[in-house]
Amino acid sequence: MQNMQNMQNMMQPTEDVIGIRFTAEPTAENIAHCSELSAAFFAALVERHCVTYHQILYPYADALSLSGRPDTRSTRIFGTHMLLRRIDRAQAESVMKECFPNGGTQYEITEIPLYEGAAMSAEIAQFLRVQKECLLPSAGEFADMLGGYVAHWRIRESARVFASFSEMAYRRAKGEICGLYGGRLILTPACDCAEAIQKIFTQKTGCK
């Protein structure tokens, strides 16, 4: 009886990851705009609200990618979806209002439970699944890098690898990158090397 109770206790959520999804139409301009919205939101969390980089699980963010310097454009690749740890819904909404006081930024918040610090990758994949098909060329799929129960630090580590892939893709595509839509890297219509960029993703991650 005690063992059963212990197992039940182990399966109780210990904290949540929240997923924030901008709901803009998946055009090249909107995805690029969402990338900048995400960057502004991340910067506000870190600079004014005592959030650490380690609480930003996806996309990967650090001091370099949020610096805004012209020479760091290849690292500043964010997008429509974000995963954050130890930030509750009320705080996220408050910072959104602070960053975008004039409104007009439409978003949804999803709560993803952590069990002993790990989340079900299927729930993350469900969150990243896009509601509207994007007709632009794309490469990679972040959800493919996760499996089973995945620790919060492993999500961020995978996001770091995905960011490294995105940076390499930016250089290979000579900047013809819109940003991230769900878990995919979206390229501009002018990009003519989508297959080569997909190969970079496979080389970096082992995922096809």
Secondary structure, 3 states (H helix, E strand, C coil): CHHHHHHHHHCCCCEEEEEEEECCCCCHHHHHHHHHHHHHHHHHHHHHCCCCHHHEEECCCCCCCCCCCHHHHHHCCCECEEEEECCCHHHHHHHHHHHCCCCCCCEEEEEEEEECCEEEHHHHHHHHCCCCCCCCCEECCHHHHCCCEEEHHHHHHHHHHHHHHHHHHHHHCCCCEEEEECCEEEECCCCCCHHHHHHHHHHHHCCC
